[in-house]
């Protein structure tokens, strides 16, 4: 009986083993098929990119980037190299004018707006680059521009050196609100996703949140950990976390990322770990709010996990000092600008550099993706 039972157990083990081998084989086959299918799609996109290389370089570059994002094959890498080599600026805006510090696309993608050190906001047709009539003069150098979101860009917030955030009606070019509680130069400004709130950050080291329509101040956000009696490190950028805007992020001269609860005004602790070692100027949330990207003068961009409040990956750039960072509309790419005049695109998931876009500028600060993600203004 014992021998018979042992024989039955051996048979069962053999059957189980055979099933496991079959399952492993099926899994390997599925993975192989999946990789091959992604490779085929990537190569198909790369082939399309090469087909339109001469007739439509802009579309070719877009297809080549999509091929790399789908799956990095030799064919995809070759198409990207050739498309990048043939790429050139589609539009040049404001040539010969004052220094431009900031740029933004309207939410409908029809206009591009720039702000300069002479205090003038210029509007351009986004398709052809033609300057539109009636620029806005605000009387002080402009550090940042932000369109309202939910109302499709009917309003434009302008941050300036004169301590004021002005909100303008875009169609009439009239100032409709002034937010004047800042004590020094304002570096950054943002609308909440529902346009209900406006936030600013500036040289006085504080961020402020207002109700957009009533101009009622809601919170003044003062960073923790600053010794009593010492000047607060300057805040350089501010952004609401999509999709609901319940969290706010700020960065600045303390080299840190700070998160804030919008309803209470309380600071949300960020897990200690890898951070920046120099001034942080750039700040951007991914469209779904799961990731946060920052750019610093230490030559790195860092991608942060918002839910876990910790750094996820550090992206070292060949550029020594980074100014701006921006997610593209689907969150798959990051763009950075730098003091060497080079814009770079990065795979947001891996941190790999996708392409380098050198320009004739000696310094690139502001940047913005078009709403369809096909163009980048810097």
Secondary structure, DSSP 8 states (H G I E B T S, - for coil): -HHHHHHHHHHHHHHHHHHHHHHHHHHHHHHHHHHHHHHHHHHHHHHHHHHTTTT-HHHHHHHHHHHHHH---HHHHHHHHHHHHH---S---STTSS-EEEEEE-TTSSEEEEEETTSEEEEEETTT--B-S--EE-SS-EEEEEE-STTSS-EEEEEETTS-EEEEETTTTEEEEEE---SS-EEEEEE-TTSSEEEEEETTSEEEEEETTT--EEEEEE-TT--TTS----EEEEEE-TTT--EEEEEETTS-EEEEETTT--EE----SS--SS-EEEEEE-TTSSEEEEEETTSEEEEEETTTTEEEEEEE-SSSSEEEEEE-TTSSEEEEEETTSEEEEEETTT--EEEEEE-S-S-----EE-TTSS-EE-
